[in-house]
Amino acid sequence: MSGTSEEHVKHVVIVTGGAIHPSVHPIIDQADMLIGADRGADYLLQHGYTPDLALGDFDSVEPERSSYIEANSLRFIGVDAIDKNFTDTELAYKAAEEANAGRITMLGATGTRMDHTLANIHLLRQALADGIEMCLIDDHNSIHLIDRSITLAKEHYHYLSLLPLSLEVTGIQLSGFQYPLDNATLTLGQSLAVSNQWEEEQGTVSIKDGLLLVIRSHD
């Protein structure tokens, strides 16, 4: 855990229950606030990090681990596994919003449960509506959602893919890649803009209307 601000938390890192690769630890190191959702809190503690907040129903850990998490986190919020209307990850997002996050990075938000993965991707839409910059990162991908523009560094990624989250995305401009786009339109279900490749060390994506998933990836 790094230092936190009482008035405003600029960068909140949420660690959830999916698989996490040690390559993302530098992101954890940069956090102003660490939130562990369910098994994600256990992951943080096992790797030497103290959650500022641990929350969830903790049905993914043994009861003794839940007690350990409660004793070793700065704050702990337990919820009933049955009587709740949100996933643990969405509860973590709401906690980050209440902490005045300007930026949220979610780790462990993708994995073997496709329903949870898609639900977490859809949380990007909520963050966009709330004016919070949010990204989902795993050891192969980083996922953003835009309604205007974004400039991204190539870093270690090989590909960039664009997928509409709205029925239609118009006015797409894409520069810095092998296959540029100029005032293009994508409709829901199209795979036209999947697996583009970088030509420069950074690239820019902008749109006029709609919601567009921007995914950096490598094999």
PyMOL CGO cylinders between C-alpha atoms (Angstrom):
from pymol import cmd
from pymol.cgo import CYLINDER

trace = [
    CYLINDER, 0.00, 0.00, 0.00, 1.20, 3.47, -0.81, 0.3, 1, 1, 1, 1, 1, 1,
    CYLINDER, 1.20, 3.47, -0.81, 0.11, 6.74, 0.77, 0.3, 1, 1, 1, 1, 1, 1,
    CYLINDER, 0.11, 6.74, 0.77, -3.53, 7.82, 0.57, 0.3, 1, 1, 1, 1, 1, 1,
    CYLINDER, -3.53, 7.82, 0.57, -5.21, 11.21, 0.63, 0.3, 1, 1, 1, 1, 1, 1,
    CYLINDER, -5.21, 11.21, 0.63, -8.11, 11.93, 2.98, 0.3, 1, 1, 1, 1, 1, 1,
    CYLINDER, -8.11, 11.93, 2.98, -9.78, 14.29, 0.53, 0.3, 1, 1, 1, 1, 1, 1,
    CYLINDER, -9.78, 14.29, 0.53, -9.16, 12.80, -2.87, 0.3, 1, 1, 1, 1, 1, 1,
    CYLINDER, -9.16, 12.80, -2.87, -7.80, 9.53, -4.16, 0.3, 1, 1, 1, 1, 1, 1,
    CYLINDER, -7.80, 9.53, -4.16, -6.40, 9.96, -7.64, 0.3, 1, 1, 1, 1, 1, 1,
    CYLINDER, -6.40, 9.96, -7.64, -5.58, 6.35, -8.53, 0.3, 1, 1, 1, 1, 1, 1,
    CYLINDER, -5.58, 6.35, -8.53, -7.44, 3.44, -6.98, 0.3, 1, 1, 1, 1, 1, 1,
    CYLINDER, -7.44, 3.44, -6.98, -6.34, -0.09, -7.82, 0.3, 1, 1, 1, 1, 1, 1,
    CYLINDER, -6.34, -0.09, -7.82, -9.01, -2.76, -7.39, 0.3, 1, 1, 1, 1, 1, 1,
    CYLINDER, -9.01, -2.76, -7.39, -7.77, -6.34, -7.15, 0.3, 1, 1, 1, 1, 1, 1,
    CYLINDER, -7.77, -6.34, -7.15, -10.51, -8.90, -7.74, 0.3, 1, 1, 1, 1, 1, 1,
    CYLINDER, -10.51, -8.90, -7.74, -10.67, -12.69, -7.73, 0.3, 1, 1, 1, 1, 1, 1,
    CYLINDER, -10.67, -12.69, -7.73, -9.39, -13.54, -11.20, 0.3, 1, 1, 1, 1, 1, 1,
    CYLINDER, -9.39, -13.54, -11.20, -5.90, -14.71, -12.11, 0.3, 1, 1, 1, 1, 1, 1,
    CYLINDER, -5.90, -14.71, -12.11, -3.20, -12.10, -11.50, 0.3, 1, 1, 1, 1, 1, 1,
    CYLINDER, -3.20, -12.10, -11.50, 0.30, -12.17, -12.96, 0.3, 1, 1, 1, 1, 1, 1,
    CYLINDER, 0.30, -12.17, -12.96, 3.25, -10.72, -11.01, 0.3, 1, 1, 1, 1, 1, 1,
    CYLINDER, 3.25, -10.72, -11.01, 3.93, -8.44, -13.99, 0.3, 1, 1, 1, 1, 1, 1,
    CYLINDER, 3.93, -8.44, -13.99, 1.13, -6.16, -12.76, 0.3, 1, 1, 1, 1, 1, 1,
    CYLINDER, 1.13, -6.16, -12.76, 2.69, -5.61, -9.33, 0.3, 1, 1, 1, 1, 1, 1,
    CYLINDER, 2.69, -5.61, -9.33, 4.24, -2.27, -10.41, 0.3, 1, 1, 1, 1, 1, 1,
    CYLINDER, 4.24, -2.27, -10.41, 0.69, -1.03, -10.97, 0.3, 1, 1, 1, 1, 1, 1,
    CYLINDER, 0.69, -1.03, -10.97, -0.19, -2.01, -7.41, 0.3, 1, 1, 1, 1, 1, 1,
    CYLINDER, -0.19, -2.01, -7.41, 2.91, -0.19, -6.19, 0.3, 1, 1, 1, 1, 1, 1,
    CYLINDER, 2.91, -0.19, -6.19, 1.67, 3.04, -7.81, 0.3, 1, 1, 1, 1, 1, 1,
    CYLINDER, 1.67, 3.04, -7.81, -1.76, 2.99, -6.17, 0.3, 1, 1, 1, 1, 1, 1,
    CYLINDER, -1.76, 2.99, -6.17, -3.01, 5.77, -3.93, 0.3, 1, 1, 1, 1, 1, 1,
    CYLINDER, -3.01, 5.77, -3.93, -5.58, 3.33, -2.56, 0.3, 1, 1, 1, 1, 1, 1,
    CYLINDER, -5.58, 3.33, -2.56, -5.83, -0.46, -2.72, 0.3, 1, 1, 1, 1, 1, 1,
    CYLINDER, -5.83, -0.46, -2.72, -9.18, -2.24, -2.66, 0.3, 1, 1, 1, 1, 1, 1,
    CYLINDER, -9.18, -2.24, -2.66, -9.29, -6.02, -2.47, 0.3, 1, 1, 1, 1, 1, 1,
    CYLINDER, -9.29, -6.02, -2.47, -12.55, -7.63, -3.57, 0.3, 1, 1, 1, 1, 1, 1,
    CYLINDER, -12.55, -7.63, -3.57, -13.13, -11.09, -2.11, 0.3, 1, 1, 1, 1, 1, 1,
    CYLINDER, -13.13, -11.09, -2.11, -10.16, -13.32, -3.05, 0.3, 1, 1, 1, 1, 1, 1,
    CYLINDER, -10.16, -13.32, -3.05, -8.36, -10.27, -4.40, 0.3, 1, 1, 1, 1, 1, 1,
    CYLINDER, -8.36, -10.27, -4.40, -7.84, -9.05, -0.82, 0.3, 1, 1, 1, 1, 1, 1,
    CYLINDER, -7.84, -9.05, -0.82, -6.22, -12.38, 0.04, 0.3, 1, 1, 1, 1, 1, 1,
    CYLINDER, -6.22, -12.38, 0.04, -3.94, -12.04, -2.99, 0.3, 1, 1, 1, 1, 1, 1,
    CYLINDER, -3.94, -12.04, -2.99, -2.79, -8.62, -1.82, 0.3, 1, 1, 1, 1, 1, 1,
    CYLINDER, -2.79, -8.62, -1.82, -1.97, -9.84, 1.68, 0.3, 1, 1, 1, 1, 1, 1,
    CYLINDER, -1.97, -9.84, 1.68, -0.17, -12.93, 0.40, 0.3, 1, 1, 1, 1, 1, 1,
    CYLINDER, -0.17, -12.93, 0.40, 2.09, -10.69, -1.68, 0.3, 1, 1, 1, 1, 1, 1,
    CYLINDER, 2.09, -10.69, -1.68, 2.93, -8.19, 1.03, 0.3, 1, 1, 1, 1, 1, 1,
    CYLINDER, 2.93, -8.19, 1.03, 0.33, -5.50, 0.34, 0.3, 1, 1, 1, 1, 1, 1,
    CYLINDER, 0.33, -5.50, 0.34, -2.11, -4.14, 2.92, 0.3, 1, 1, 1, 1, 1, 1,
    CYLINDER, -2.11, -4.14, 2.92, -5.57, -3.42, 1.49, 0.3, 1, 1, 1, 1, 1, 1,
    CYLINDER, -5.57, -3.42, 1.49, -6.96, -0.02, 2.40, 0.3, 1, 1, 1, 1, 1, 1,
    CYLINDER, -6.96, -0.02, 2.40, -10.32, -1.73, 2.03, 0.3, 1, 1, 1, 1, 1, 1,
    CYLINDER, -10.32, -1.73, 2.03, -11.25, -5.39, 1.77, 0.3, 1, 1, 1, 1, 1, 1,
    CYLINDER, -11.25, -5.39, 1.77, -14.84, -6.13, 0.85, 0.3, 1, 1, 1, 1, 1, 1,
    CYLINDER, -14.84, -6.13, 0.85, -17.11, -8.86, -0.46, 0.3, 1, 1, 1, 1, 1, 1,
    CYLINDER, -17.11, -8.86, -0.46, -18.86, -12.01, 0.63, 0.3, 1, 1, 1, 1, 1, 1,
    CYLINDER, -18.86, -12.01, 0.63, -15.53, -13.90, 0.74, 0.3, 1, 1, 1, 1, 1, 1,
    CYLINDER, -15.53, -13.90, 0.74, -17.14, -17.09, -0.51, 0.3, 1, 1, 1, 1, 1, 1,
    CYLINDER, -17.14, -17.09, -0.51, -13.98, -17.76, -2.56, 0.3, 1, 1, 1, 1, 1, 1,
    CYLINDER, -13.98, -17.76, -2.56, -11.71, -18.12, 0.48, 0.3, 1, 1, 1, 1, 1, 1,
    CYLINDER, -11.71, -18.12, 0.48, -11.68, -20.41, 3.51, 0.3, 1, 1, 1, 1, 1, 1,
    CYLINDER, -11.68, -20.41, 3.51, -13.34, -19.01, 6.66, 0.3, 1, 1, 1, 1, 1, 1,
    CYLINDER, -13.34, -19.01, 6.66, -10.01, -18.71, 8.47, 0.3, 1, 1, 1, 1, 1, 1,
    CYLINDER, -10.01, -18.71, 8.47, -8.61, -16.68, 5.57, 0.3, 1, 1, 1, 1, 1, 1,
    CYLINDER, -8.61, -16.68, 5.57, -11.61, -14.38, 5.75, 0.3, 1, 1, 1, 1, 1, 1,
    CYLINDER, -11.61, -14.38, 5.75, -10.83, -13.75, 9.42, 0.3, 1, 1, 1, 1, 1, 1,
    CYLINDER, -10.83, -13.75, 9.42, -7.19, -13.12, 8.53, 0.3, 1, 1, 1, 1, 1, 1,
    CYLINDER, -7.19, -13.12, 8.53, -8.20, -10.65, 5.82, 0.3, 1, 1, 1, 1, 1, 1,
    CYLINDER, -8.20, -10.65, 5.82, -10.47, -8.79, 8.24, 0.3, 1, 1, 1, 1, 1, 1,
    CYLINDER, -10.47, -8.79, 8.24, -7.71, -8.58, 10.87, 0.3, 1, 1, 1, 1, 1, 1,
    CYLINDER, -7.71, -8.58, 10.87, -5.02, -7.37, 8.47, 0.3, 1, 1, 1, 1, 1, 1,
    CYLINDER, -5.02, -7.37, 8.47, -6.86, -4.88, 6.24, 0.3, 1, 1, 1, 1, 1, 1,
    CYLINDER, -6.86, -4.88, 6.24, -7.24, -1.24, 7.19, 0.3, 1, 1, 1, 1, 1, 1,
    CYLINDER, -7.24, -1.24, 7.19, -11.00, -1.48, 6.59, 0.3, 1, 1, 1, 1, 1, 1,
    CYLINDER, -11.00, -1.48, 6.59, -13.20, -4.53, 6.11, 0.3, 1, 1, 1, 1, 1, 1,
    CYLINDER, -13.20, -4.53, 6.11, -16.74, -4.73, 4.76, 0.3, 1, 1, 1, 1, 1, 1,
    CYLINDER, -16.74, -4.73, 4.76, -18.39, -8.13, 4.66, 0.3, 1, 1, 1, 1, 1, 1,
    CYLINDER, -18.39, -8.13, 4.66, -21.60, -8.68, 2.71, 0.3, 1, 1, 1, 1, 1, 1,
    CYLINDER, -21.60, -8.68, 2.71, -24.05, -11.56, 2.61, 0.3, 1, 1, 1, 1, 1, 1,
    CYLINDER, -24.05, -11.56, 2.61, -23.32, -13.98, -0.24, 0.3, 1, 1, 1, 1, 1, 1,
    CYLINDER, -23.32, -13.98, -0.24, -27.02, -14.41, -1.03, 0.3, 1, 1, 1, 1, 1, 1,
    CYLINDER, -27.02, -14.41, -1.03, -28.72, -11.16, -0.05, 0.3, 1, 1, 1, 1, 1, 1,
    CYLINDER, -28.72, -11.16, -0.05, -26.84, -8.77, -2.35, 0.3, 1, 1, 1, 1, 1, 1,
    CYLINDER, -26.84, -8.77, -2.35, -27.66, -7.09, -5.64, 0.3, 1, 1, 1, 1, 1, 1,
    CYLINDER, -27.66, -7.09, -5.64, -24.12, -6.49, -6.93, 0.3, 1, 1, 1, 1, 1, 1,
    CYLINDER, -24.12, -6.49, -6.93, -21.01, -8.50, -7.64, 0.3, 1, 1, 1, 1, 1, 1,
    CYLINDER, -21.01, -8.50, -7.64, -18.09, -7.99, -5.27, 0.3, 1, 1, 1, 1, 1, 1,
    CYLINDER, -18.09, -7.99, -5.27, -16.25, -6.20, -8.08, 0.3, 1, 1, 1, 1, 1, 1,
    CYLINDER, -16.25, -6.20, -8.08, -19.09, -3.72, -8.59, 0.3, 1, 1, 1, 1, 1, 1,
    CYLINDER, -19.09, -3.72, -8.59, -19.17, -3.11, -4.84, 0.3, 1, 1, 1, 1, 1, 1,
    CYLINDER, -19.17, -3.11, -4.84, -15.45, -2.37, -5.04, 0.3, 1, 1, 1, 1, 1, 1,
    CYLINDER, -15.45, -2.37, -5.04, -16.07, 0.03, -7.91, 0.3, 1, 1, 1, 1, 1, 1,
    CYLINDER, -16.07, 0.03, -7.91, -18.74, 1.84, -5.89, 0.3, 1, 1, 1, 1, 1, 1,
    CYLINDER, -18.74, 1.84, -5.89, -16.32, 2.12, -2.97, 0.3, 1, 1, 1, 1, 1, 1,
    CYLINDER, -16.32, 2.12, -2.97, -13.65, 3.59, -5.27, 0.3, 1, 1, 1, 1, 1, 1,
    CYLINDER, -13.65, 3.59, -5.27, -16.16, 6.11, -6.62, 0.3, 1, 1, 1, 1, 1, 1,
    CYLINDER, -16.16, 6.11, -6.62, -17.12, 7.12, -3.08, 0.3, 1, 1, 1, 1, 1, 1,
    CYLINDER, -17.12, 7.12, -3.08, -13.40, 7.60, -2.36, 0.3, 1, 1, 1, 1, 1, 1,
    CYLINDER, -13.40, 7.60, -2.36, -13.31, 10.20, -5.16, 0.3, 1, 1, 1, 1, 1, 1,
    CYLINDER, -13.31, 10.20, -5.16, -11.21, 8.12, -7.51, 0.3, 1, 1, 1, 1, 1, 1,
    CYLINDER, -11.21, 8.12, -7.51, -10.15, 9.98, -10.61, 0.3, 1, 1, 1, 1, 1, 1,
    CYLINDER, -10.15, 9.98, -10.61, -8.61, 6.86, -12.08, 0.3, 1, 1, 1, 1, 1, 1,
    CYLINDER, -8.61, 6.86, -12.08, -9.31, 3.18, -11.45, 0.3, 1, 1, 1, 1, 1, 1,
    CYLINDER, -9.31, 3.18, -11.45, -7.27, 0.19, -12.54, 0.3, 1, 1, 1, 1, 1, 1,
    CYLINDER, -7.27, 0.19, -12.54, -8.87, -3.23, -12.14, 0.3, 1, 1, 1, 1, 1, 1,
    CYLINDER, -8.87, -3.23, -12.14, -6.66, -6.30, -11.84, 0.3, 1, 1, 1, 1, 1, 1,
    CYLINDER, -6.66, -6.30, -11.84, -7.98, -9.85, -11.82, 0.3, 1, 1, 1, 1, 1, 1,
    CYLINDER, -7.98, -9.85, -11.82, -11.21, -8.69, -13.46, 0.3, 1, 1, 1, 1, 1, 1,
    CYLINDER, -11.21, -8.69, -13.46, -10.94, -11.15, -16.36, 0.3, 1, 1, 1, 1, 1, 1,
    CYLINDER, -10.94, -11.15, -16.36, -10.64, -14.91, -16.18, 0.3, 1, 1, 1, 1, 1, 1,
    CYLINDER, -10.64, -14.91, -16.18, -12.38, -18.24, -16.54, 0.3, 1, 1, 1, 1, 1, 1,
    CYLINDER, -12.38, -18.24, -16.54, -15.86, -16.95, -15.57, 0.3, 1, 1, 1, 1, 1, 1,
    CYLINDER, -15.86, -16.95, -15.57, -17.06, -15.26, -18.76, 0.3, 1, 1, 1, 1, 1, 1,
    CYLINDER, -17.06, -15.26, -18.76, -20.14, -13.86, -17.01, 0.3, 1, 1, 1, 1, 1, 1,
    CYLINDER, -20.14, -13.86, -17.01, -17.98, -12.03, -14.49, 0.3, 1, 1, 1, 1, 1, 1,
    CYLINDER, -17.98, -12.03, -14.49, -15.55, -10.93, -17.19, 0.3, 1, 1, 1, 1, 1, 1,
    CYLINDER, -15.55, -10.93, -17.19, -18.34, -9.38, -19.26, 0.3, 1, 1, 1, 1, 1, 1,
    CYLINDER, -18.34, -9.38, -19.26, -19.93, -7.80, -16.19, 0.3, 1, 1, 1, 1, 1, 1,
    CYLINDER, -19.93, -7.80, -16.19, -16.59, -6.18, -15.34, 0.3, 1, 1, 1, 1, 1, 1,
    CYLINDER, -16.59, -6.18, -15.34, -16.15, -4.92, -18.91, 0.3, 1, 1, 1, 1, 1, 1,
    CYLINDER, -16.15, -4.92, -18.91, -19.59, -3.35, -18.65, 0.3, 1, 1, 1, 1, 1, 1,
    CYLINDER, -19.59, -3.35, -18.65, -18.44, -1.55, -15.49, 0.3, 1, 1, 1, 1, 1, 1,
    CYLINDER, -18.44, -1.55, -15.49, -16.27, 0.51, -17.83, 0.3, 1, 1, 1, 1, 1, 1,
    CYLINDER, -16.27, 0.51, -17.83, -19.49, 2.09, -19.08, 0.3, 1, 1, 1, 1, 1, 1,
    CYLINDER, -19.49, 2.09, -19.08, -20.47, 3.06, -15.55, 0.3, 1, 1, 1, 1, 1, 1,
    CYLINDER, -20.47, 3.06, -15.55, -17.04, 4.59, -14.96, 0.3, 1, 1, 1, 1, 1, 1,
    CYLINDER, -17.04, 4.59, -14.96, -17.30, 6.57, -18.19, 0.3, 1, 1, 1, 1, 1, 1,
    CYLINDER, -17.30, 6.57, -18.19, -20.70, 7.92, -17.11, 0.3, 1, 1, 1, 1, 1, 1,
    CYLINDER, -20.70, 7.92, -17.11, -19.22, 8.85, -13.73, 0.3, 1, 1, 1, 1, 1, 1,
    CYLINDER, -19.22, 8.85, -13.73, -16.30, 10.69, -15.32, 0.3, 1, 1, 1, 1, 1, 1,
    CYLINDER, -16.30, 10.69, -15.32, -13.71, 8.23, -14.01, 0.3, 1, 1, 1, 1, 1, 1,
    CYLINDER, -13.71, 8.23, -14.01, -10.85, 6.97, -16.16, 0.3, 1, 1, 1, 1, 1, 1,
    CYLINDER, -10.85, 6.97, -16.16, -10.86, 3.18, -15.79, 0.3, 1, 1, 1, 1, 1, 1,
    CYLINDER, -10.86, 3.18, -15.79, -8.91, 0.32, -17.30, 0.3, 1, 1, 1, 1, 1, 1,
    CYLINDER, -8.91, 0.32, -17.30, -9.02, -3.46, -16.90, 0.3, 1, 1, 1, 1, 1, 1,
    CYLINDER, -9.02, -3.46, -16.90, -5.58, -5.08, -17.05, 0.3, 1, 1, 1, 1, 1, 1,
    CYLINDER, -5.58, -5.08, -17.05, -4.43, -8.68, -17.07, 0.3, 1, 1, 1, 1, 1, 1,
    CYLINDER, -4.43, -8.68, -17.07, -1.18, -10.28, -18.21, 0.3, 1, 1, 1, 1, 1, 1,
    CYLINDER, -1.18, -10.28, -18.21, -2.31, -10.26, -21.88, 0.3, 1, 1, 1, 1, 1, 1,
    CYLINDER, -2.31, -10.26, -21.88, -4.66, -7.28, -22.25, 0.3, 1, 1, 1, 1, 1, 1,
    CYLINDER, -4.66, -7.28, -22.25, -5.56, -3.76, -21.25, 0.3, 1, 1, 1, 1, 1, 1,
    CYLINDER, -5.56, -3.76, -21.25, -9.15, -2.71, -21.91, 0.3, 1, 1, 1, 1, 1, 1,
    CYLINDER, -9.15, -2.71, -21.91, -10.48, 0.86, -22.09, 0.3, 1, 1, 1, 1, 1, 1,
    CYLINDER, -10.48, 0.86, -22.09, -13.87, 2.25, -23.12, 0.3, 1, 1, 1, 1, 1, 1,
    CYLINDER, -13.87, 2.25, -23.12, -14.06, 5.62, -24.86, 0.3, 1, 1, 1, 1, 1, 1,
    CYLINDER, -14.06, 5.62, -24.86, -16.74, 8.03, -26.05, 0.3, 1, 1, 1, 1, 1, 1,
    CYLINDER, -16.74, 8.03, -26.05, -14.29, 10.60, -27.45, 0.3, 1, 1, 1, 1, 1, 1,
    CYLINDER, -14.29, 10.60, -27.45, -10.54, 9.90, -27.73, 0.3, 1, 1, 1, 1, 1, 1,
    CYLINDER, -10.54, 9.90, -27.73, -7.58, 8.18, -26.14, 0.3, 1, 1, 1, 1, 1, 1,
    CYLINDER, -7.58, 8.18, -26.14, -3.82, 8.06, -26.78, 0.3, 1, 1, 1, 1, 1, 1,
    CYLINDER, -3.82, 8.06, -26.78, -2.07, 4.87, -25.70, 0.3, 1, 1, 1, 1, 1, 1,
    CYLINDER, -2.07, 4.87, -25.70, 1.54, 3.74, -25.58, 0.3, 1, 1, 1, 1, 1, 1,
    CYLINDER, 1.54, 3.74, -25.58, 2.53, 0.52, -27.33, 0.3, 1, 1, 1, 1, 1, 1,
    CYLINDER, 2.53, 0.52, -27.33, 4.46, -0.75, -24.29, 0.3, 1, 1, 1, 1, 1, 1,
    CYLINDER, 4.46, -0.75, -24.29, 4.72, -4.57, -24.56, 0.3, 1, 1, 1, 1, 1, 1,
    CYLINDER, 4.72, -4.57, -24.56, 1.51, -5.04, -26.54, 0.3, 1, 1, 1, 1, 1, 1,
    CYLINDER, 1.51, -5.04, -26.54, 1.46, -6.36, -30.12, 0.3, 1, 1, 1, 1, 1, 1,
    CYLINDER, 1.46, -6.36, -30.12, -2.13, -5.67, -31.17, 0.3, 1, 1, 1, 1, 1, 1,
    CYLINDER, -2.13, -5.67, -31.17, -4.88, -3.10, -30.88, 0.3, 1, 1, 1, 1, 1, 1,
    CYLINDER, -4.88, -3.10, -30.88, -8.53, -4.02, -31.37, 0.3, 1, 1, 1, 1, 1, 1,
    CYLINDER, -8.53, -4.02, -31.37, -11.63, -1.83, -31.52, 0.3, 1, 1, 1, 1, 1, 1,
    CYLINDER, -11.63, -1.83, -31.52, -15.04, -3.27, -30.66, 0.3, 1, 1, 1, 1, 1, 1,
    CYLINDER, -15.04, -3.27, -30.66, -18.30, -1.30, -30.45, 0.3, 1, 1, 1, 1, 1, 1,
    CYLINDER, -18.30, -1.30, -30.45, -20.17, -1.47, -27.16, 0.3, 1, 1, 1, 1, 1, 1,
    CYLINDER, -20.17, -1.47, -27.16, -23.02, 0.61, -28.61, 0.3, 1, 1, 1, 1, 1, 1,
    CYLINDER, -23.02, 0.61, -28.61, -25.07, -0.34, -31.65, 0.3, 1, 1, 1, 1, 1, 1,
    CYLINDER, -25.07, -0.34, -31.65, -22.94, 1.94, -33.80, 0.3, 1, 1, 1, 1, 1, 1,
    CYLINDER, -22.94, 1.94, -33.80, -19.74, 3.94, -33.44, 0.3, 1, 1, 1, 1, 1, 1,
    CYLINDER, -19.74, 3.94, -33.44, -19.15, 6.72, -35.97, 0.3, 1, 1, 1, 1, 1, 1,
    CYLINDER, -19.15, 6.72, -35.97, -16.34, 9.05, -36.97, 0.3, 1, 1, 1, 1, 1, 1,
    CYLINDER, -16.34, 9.05, -36.97, -13.56, 6.68, -35.96, 0.3, 1, 1, 1, 1, 1, 1,
    CYLINDER, -13.56, 6.68, -35.96, -10.05, 8.05, -36.49, 0.3, 1, 1, 1, 1, 1, 1,
    CYLINDER, -10.05, 8.05, -36.49, -7.10, 5.75, -35.88, 0.3, 1, 1, 1, 1, 1, 1,
    CYLINDER, -7.10, 5.75, -35.88, -3.45, 6.75, -36.24, 0.3, 1, 1, 1, 1, 1, 1,
    CYLINDER, -3.45, 6.75, -36.24, -0.15, 5.13, -35.32, 0.3, 1, 1, 1, 1, 1, 1,
    CYLINDER, -0.15, 5.13, -35.32, -1.14, 1.67, -36.56, 0.3, 1, 1, 1, 1, 1, 1,
    CYLINDER, -1.14, 1.67, -36.56, -0.59, -0.51, -39.64, 0.3, 1, 1, 1, 1, 1, 1,
    CYLINDER, -0.59, -0.51, -39.64, -4.19, -0.06, -40.75, 0.3, 1, 1, 1, 1, 1, 1,
    CYLINDER, -4.19, -0.06, -40.75, -5.37, 3.51, -40.07, 0.3, 1, 1, 1, 1, 1, 1,
    CYLINDER, -5.37, 3.51, -40.07, -9.03, 4.52, -40.07, 0.3, 1, 1, 1, 1, 1, 1,
    CYLINDER, -9.03, 4.52, -40.07, -10.46, 7.82, -41.26, 0.3, 1, 1, 1, 1, 1, 1,
    CYLINDER, -10.46, 7.82, -41.26, -14.04, 8.71, -40.32, 0.3, 1, 1, 1, 1, 1, 1,
    CYLINDER, -14.04, 8.71, -40.32, -14.95, 5.01, -40.19, 0.3, 1, 1, 1, 1, 1, 1,
    CYLINDER, -14.95, 5.01, -40.19, -18.11, 3.45, -38.78, 0.3, 1, 1, 1, 1, 1, 1,
    CYLINDER, -18.11, 3.45, -38.78, -18.32, 0.21, -36.82, 0.3, 1, 1, 1, 1, 1, 1,
    CYLINDER, -18.32, 0.21, -36.82, -21.55, -1.55, -35.93, 0.3, 1, 1, 1, 1, 1, 1,
    CYLINDER, -21.55, -1.55, -35.93, -22.13, -4.01, -33.11, 0.3, 1, 1, 1, 1, 1, 1,
    CYLINDER, -22.13, -4.01, -33.11, -20.94, -7.46, -34.15, 0.3, 1, 1, 1, 1, 1, 1,
    CYLINDER, -20.94, -7.46, -34.15, -18.32, -6.33, -36.66, 0.3, 1, 1, 1, 1, 1, 1,
    CYLINDER, -18.32, -6.33, -36.66, -14.75, -7.66, -36.37, 0.3, 1, 1, 1, 1, 1, 1,
    CYLINDER, -14.75, -7.66, -36.37, -13.25, -5.28, -38.94, 0.3, 1, 1, 1, 1, 1, 1,
    CYLINDER, -13.25, -5.28, -38.94, -10.99, -3.55, -36.42, 0.3, 1, 1, 1, 1, 1, 1,
    CYLINDER, -10.99, -3.55, -36.42, -9.62, -6.58, -34.57, 0.3, 1, 1, 1, 1, 1, 1,
    CYLINDER, -9.62, -6.58, -34.57, -5.86, -7.32, -34.32, 0.3, 1, 1, 1, 1, 1, 1,
    CYLINDER, -5.86, -7.32, -34.32, -4.45, -4.15, -35.83, 0.3, 1, 1, 1, 1, 1, 1,
    CYLINDER, -4.45, -4.15, -35.83, -0.69, -3.78, -35.33, 0.3, 1, 1, 1, 1, 1, 1,
    CYLINDER, -0.69, -3.78, -35.33, 1.37, -0.87, -34.04, 0.3, 1, 1, 1, 1, 1, 1,
    CYLINDER, 1.37, -0.87, -34.04, 3.52, 1.21, -36.37, 0.3, 1, 1, 1, 1, 1, 1,
    CYLINDER, 3.52, 1.21, -36.37, 4.57, 3.81, -33.79, 0.3, 1, 1, 1, 1, 1, 1,
    CYLINDER, 4.57, 3.81, -33.79, 5.34, 3.80, -30.08, 0.3, 1, 1, 1, 1, 1, 1,
    CYLINDER, 5.34, 3.80, -30.08, 1.98, 5.37, -29.36, 0.3, 1, 1, 1, 1, 1, 1,
    CYLINDER, 1.98, 5.37, -29.36, -1.34, 5.56, -31.16, 0.3, 1, 1, 1, 1, 1, 1,
    CYLINDER, -1.34, 5.56, -31.16, -4.51, 7.60, -30.96, 0.3, 1, 1, 1, 1, 1, 1,
    CYLINDER, -4.51, 7.60, -30.96, -8.13, 6.53, -31.30, 0.3, 1, 1, 1, 1, 1, 1,
    CYLINDER, -8.13, 6.53, -31.30, -10.95, 9.07, -31.51, 0.3, 1, 1, 1, 1, 1, 1,
    CYLINDER, -10.95, 9.07, -31.51, -14.65, 8.83, -32.30, 0.3, 1, 1, 1, 1, 1, 1,
    CYLINDER, -14.65, 8.83, -32.30, -17.55, 11.22, -32.87, 0.3, 1, 1, 1, 1, 1, 1,
    CYLINDER, -17.55, 11.22, -32.87, -20.41, 9.19, -31.42, 0.3, 1, 1, 1, 1, 1, 1,
    CYLINDER, -20.41, 9.19, -31.42, -20.94, 5.89, -29.63, 0.3, 1, 1, 1, 1, 1, 1,
    CYLINDER, -20.94, 5.89, -29.63, -19.05, 3.71, -27.17, 0.3, 1, 1, 1, 1, 1, 1,
    CYLINDER, -19.05, 3.71, -27.17, -15.91, 1.92, -28.29, 0.3, 1, 1, 1, 1, 1, 1,
    CYLINDER, -15.91, 1.92, -28.29, -13.83, -0.71, -26.50, 0.3, 1, 1, 1, 1, 1, 1,
    CYLINDER, -13.83, -0.71, -26.50, -10.12, -0.17, -27.11, 0.3, 1, 1, 1, 1, 1, 1,
    CYLINDER, -10.12, -0.17, -27.11, -8.08, -3.29, -26.35, 0.3, 1, 1, 1, 1, 1, 1,
    CYLINDER, -8.08, -3.29, -26.35, -4.31, -3.60, -26.34, 0.3, 1, 1, 1, 1, 1, 1,
    CYLINDER, -4.31, -3.60, -26.34, -3.18, -7.23, -26.34, 0.3, 1, 1, 1, 1, 1, 1,
    CYLINDER, -3.18, -7.23, -26.34, -0.39, -9.71, -26.88, 0.3, 1, 1, 1, 1, 1, 1,
    CYLINDER, -0.39, -9.71, -26.88, -0.32, -13.50, -27.18, 0.3, 1, 1, 1, 1, 1, 1,
]
cmd.load_cgo(trace, "trace")
